[in-house]
Amino acid sequence: MSDPTTQQIPIDKIDIPQETRNHDAAKLESLAQDLKEQGQLQEITVLATGDRFELIVCKGRVLAAQKLGWKDIRASVYNELSDFQK
């Protein structure tokens, strides 16, 4: 496993796996409000897969940023991870 790099990535290039945890509307609204007021305090984690990214951690942040109309989000980008590491 290589160390991740921090990058701004396009939200529309992030693929969210189906098995990720669902967030209720109230929690997403609260998270969106926090992002709006404080900005992004924590990076999401993704795996680079060609010209797209597979979300590993922080589905709620991605959905909240989409709700706010953000085009990009700050991410820790890995180039390789085993299934176990994901």
ROMIDREN-37742 format. One record per atom (N, C-alpha, C): x, y, z; atom name. Coordinates in pm, whole numbers. Layout:
! residues N
(zase (X,Y,Z),"CA");
...
***
This chain:
! residues 86
(zase (85,-118,0),"N");
(zase (0,0,0),"CA");
(zase (89,124,0),"C");
(zase (62,214,-91),"N");
(zase (137,338,-96),"CA");
(zase (67,443,-10),"C");
(zase (141,548,21),"N");
(zase (82,657,98),"CA");
(zase (-14,735,9),"C");
(zase (-120,788,68),"N");
(zase (-215,866,-13),"CA");
(zase (-161,1005,-43),"C");
(zase (-216,1066,-147),"N");
(zase (-188,1206,-175),"CA");
(zase (-317,1284,-151),"C");
(zase (-303,1407,-109),"N");
(zase (-420,1493,-89),"CA");
(zase (-446,1568,-219),"C");
(zase (-569,1558,-267),"N");
(zase (-607,1621,-393),"CA");
(zase (-748,1676,-385),"C");
(zase (-776,1777,-465),"N");
(zase (-913,1821,-489),"CA");
(zase (-961,1736,-607),"C");
(zase (-1072,1664,-588),"N");
(zase (-1122,1579,-695),"CA");
(zase (-1266,1618,-729),"C");
(zase (-1307,1595,-854),"N");
(zase (-1445,1627,-893),"CA");
(zase (-1544,1530,-827),"C");
(zase (-1646,1585,-766),"N");
(zase (-1746,1501,-699),"CA");
(zase (-1816,1409,-799),"C");
(zase (-1837,1457,-921),"N");
(zase (-1909,1374,-1019),"CA");
(zase (-1826,1257,-1071),"C");
(zase (-1701,1244,-1028),"N");
(zase (-1617,1130,-1067),"CA");
(zase (-1601,1029,-954),"C");
(zase (-1680,1047,-845),"N");
(zase (-1673,957,-730),"CA");
(zase (-1784,852,-742),"C");
(zase (-1744,725,-738),"N");
(zase (-1839,614,-738),"CA");
(zase (-1858,568,-593),"C");
(zase (-1983,561,-550),"N");
(zase (-2014,520,-413),"CA");
(zase (-2063,375,-416),"C");
(zase (-1988,283,-356),"N");
(zase (-2030,142,-354),"CA");
(zase (-2167,125,-286),"C");
(zase (-2245,31,-335),"N");
(zase (-2379,7,-282),"CA");
(zase (-2379,-35,-136),"C");
(zase (-2274,-104,-92),"N");
(zase (-2274,-158,45),"CA");
(zase (-2238,-54,151),"C");
(zase (-2223,72,114),"N");
(zase (-2191,174,214),"CA");
(zase (-2313,207,299),"C");
(zase (-2287,257,417),"N");
(zase (-2392,289,514),"CA");
(zase (-2481,402,462),"C");
(zase (-2611,391,484),"N");
(zase (-2705,496,446),"CA");
(zase (-2713,601,556),"C");
(zase (-2741,725,517),"N");
(zase (-2754,836,611),"CA");
(zase (-2896,891,600),"C");
(zase (-2958,919,714),"N");
(zase (-3093,974,706),"CA");
(zase (-3088,1122,668),"C");
(zase (-3201,1172,622),"N");
(zase (-3208,1309,569),"CA");
(zase (-3169,1414,673),"C");
(zase (-3207,1394,798),"N");
(zase (-3175,1493,902),"CA");
(zase (-3025,1500,926),"C");
(zase (-2958,1386,929),"N");
(zase (-2812,1385,949),"CA");
(zase (-2740,1449,831),"C");
(zase (-2788,1421,709),"N");
(zase (-2726,1482,591),"CA");
(zase (-2746,1633,591),"C");
(zase (-2863,1678,631),"N");
(zase (-2890,1821,639),"CA");
(zase (-2798,1888,741),"C");
(zase (-2780,1824,854),"N");
(zase (-2691,1877,958),"CA");
(zase (-2546,1881,909),"C");
(zase (-2502,1776,842),"N");
(zase (-2367,1772,789),"CA");
(zase (-2348,1879,680),"C");
(zase (-2448,1895,595),"N");
(zase (-2440,1999,492),"CA");
(zase (-2429,2138,555),"C");
(zase (-2504,2161,662),"N");
(zase (-2497,2290,730),"CA");
(zase (-2358,2313,790),"C");
(zase (-2301,2208,849),"N");
(zase (-2164,2217,903),"CA");
(zase (-2063,2248,793),"C");
(zase (-2075,2180,679),"N");
(zase (-1983,2206,568),"CA");
(zase (-1997,2349,518),"C");
(zase (-2119,2396,513),"N");
(zase (-2144,2533,467),"CA");
(zase (-2083,2636,561),"C");
(zase (-2097,2613,690),"N");
(zase (-2050,2709,790),"CA");
(zase (-1900,2699,817),"C");
(zase (-1847,2577,821),"N");
(zase (-1708,2557,864),"CA");
(zase (-1614,2514,751),"C");
(zase (-1669,2478,637),"N");
(zase (-1586,2423,530),"CA");
(zase (-1556,2277,558),"C");
(zase (-1477,2218,474),"N");
(zase (-1443,2077,487),"CA");
(zase (-1327,2062,584),"C");
(zase (-1354,2006,701),"N");
(zase (-1252,1988,804),"CA");
(zase (-1179,1854,791),"C");
(zase (-1245,1754,735),"N");
(zase (-1186,1621,723),"CA");
(zase (-1194,1574,578),"C");
(zase (-1084,1517,530),"N");
(zase (-1081,1466,393),"CA");
(zase (-1163,1338,381),"C");
(zase (-1218,1317,262),"N");
(zase (-1277,1187,233),"CA");
(zase (-1161,1096,190),"C");
(zase (-1185,967,180),"N");
(zase (-1082,873,135),"CA");
(zase (-1135,798,14),"C");
(zase (-1054,797,-92),"N");
(zase (-1093,731,-216),"CA");
(zase (-979,649,-272),"C");
(zase (-1014,558,-362),"N");
(zase (-918,479,-437),"CA");
(zase (-927,523,-582),"C");
(zase (-815,563,-641),"N");
(zase (-813,602,-782),"CA");
(zase (-833,477,-868),"C");
(zase (-928,485,-961),"N");
(zase (-957,374,-1051),"CA");
(zase (-965,429,-1192),"C");
(zase (-851,448,-1255),"N");
(zase (-848,510,-1387),"CA");
(zase (-878,658,-1373),"C");
(zase (-980,706,-1444),"N");
(zase (-1015,848,-1436),"CA");
(zase (-1129,873,-1336),"C");
(zase (-1162,772,-1255),"N");
(zase (-1268,784,-1154),"CA");
(zase (-1212,748,-1017),"C");
(zase (-1296,760,-915),"N");
(zase (-1254,733,-777),"CA");
(zase (-1360,650,-707),"C");
(zase (-1317,547,-636),"N");
(zase (-1408,465,-556),"CA");
(zase (-1404,517,-413),"C");
(zase (-1520,553,-361),"N");
(zase (-1527,605,-224),"CA");
(zase (-1499,493,-125),"C");
(zase (-1411,522,-30),"N");
(zase (-1378,427,77),"CA");
(zase (-1440,473,208),"C");
(zase (-1426,602,241),"N");
(zase (-1474,656,368),"CA");
(zase (-1537,794,345),"C");
(zase (-1645,822,416),"N");
(zase (-1709,954,424),"CA");
(zase (-1820,977,321),"C");
(zase (-1906,879,305),"N");
(zase (-2020,893,213),"CA");
(zase (-2105,1014,250),"C");
(zase (-2127,1035,378),"N");
(zase (-2209,1147,422),"CA");
(zase (-2154,1281,376),"C");
(zase (-2023,1297,385),"N");
(zase (-1960,1423,340),"CA");
(zase (-1979,1445,191),"C");
(zase (-1965,1338,114),"N");
(zase (-1983,1350,-31),"CA");
(zase (-2127,1389,-62),"C");
(zase (-2223,1324,-1),"N");
(zase (-2364,1355,-27),"CA");
(zase (-2400,1496,19),"C");
(zase (-2345,1539,133),"N");
(zase (-2370,1674,183),"CA");
(zase (-2309,1778,89),"C");
(zase (-2189,1752,40),"N");
(zase (-2124,1844,-54),"CA");
(zase (-2203,1852,-185),"C");
(zase (-2256,1739,-231),"N");
(zase (-2341,1739,-351),"CA");
(zase (-2465,1825,-326),"C");
(zase (-2524,1809,-209),"N");
(zase (-2644,1885,-173),"CA");
(zase (-2616,2036,-177),"C");
(zase (-2494,2075,-141),"N");
(zase (-2454,2216,-142),"CA");
(zase (-2412,2265,-281),"C");
(zase (-2404,2173,-376),"N");
(zase (-2366,2212,-511),"CA");
(zase (-2217,2221,-535),"C");
(zase (-2137,2165,-443),"N");
(zase (-1992,2167,-461),"CA");
(zase (-1955,2087,-584),"C");
(zase (-1855,2132,-656),"N");
(zase (-1805,2061,-774),"CA");
(zase (-1686,1972,-738),"C");
(zase (-1607,2014,-639),"N");
(zase (-1486,1941,-598),"CA");
(zase (-1488,1920,-447),"C");
(zase (-1410,1821,-404),"N");
(zase (-1396,1792,-262),"CA");
(zase (-1253,1747,-237),"C");
(zase (-1200,1778,-117),"N");
(zase (-1064,1738,-82),"CA");
(zase (-1064,1592,-39),"C");
(zase (-968,1517,-92),"N");
(zase (-965,1373,-66),"CA");
(zase (-823,1322,-45),"C");
(zase (-812,1219,39),"N");
(zase (-690,1137,47),"CA");
(zase (-707,1031,-62),"C");
(zase (-620,1036,-161),"N");
(zase (-632,948,-277),"CA");
(zase (-525,839,-272),"C");
(zase (-572,714,-268),"N");
(zase (-483,599,-276),"CA");
(zase (-481,548,-419),"C");
(zase (-366,496,-462),"N");
(zase (-357,438,-595),"CA");
(zase (-377,287,-595),"C");
(zase (-362,227,-477),"N");
(zase (-389,83,-466),"CA");
(zase (-423,49,-321),"C");
(zase (-522,-38,-307),"N");
(zase (-562,-92,-177),"CA");
(zase (-615,-233,-201),"C");
(zase (-585,-322,-109),"N");
(zase (-642,-456,-119),"CA");
(zase (-788,-450,-72),"C");
(zase (-863,-555,-100),"N");
(zase (-1001,-560,-51),"CA");
(zase (-1004,-551,101),"C");
(zase (-907,-614,167),"N");
(zase (-899,-609,313),"CA");
(zase (-876,-466,361),"C");
(zase (-788,-392,295),"N");
(zase (-757,-256,336),"CA");
(zase (-877,-162,316),"C");
(zase (-958,-190,216),"N");
(zase (-1078,-109,195),"CA");
(zase (-1175,-130,308),"C");
***
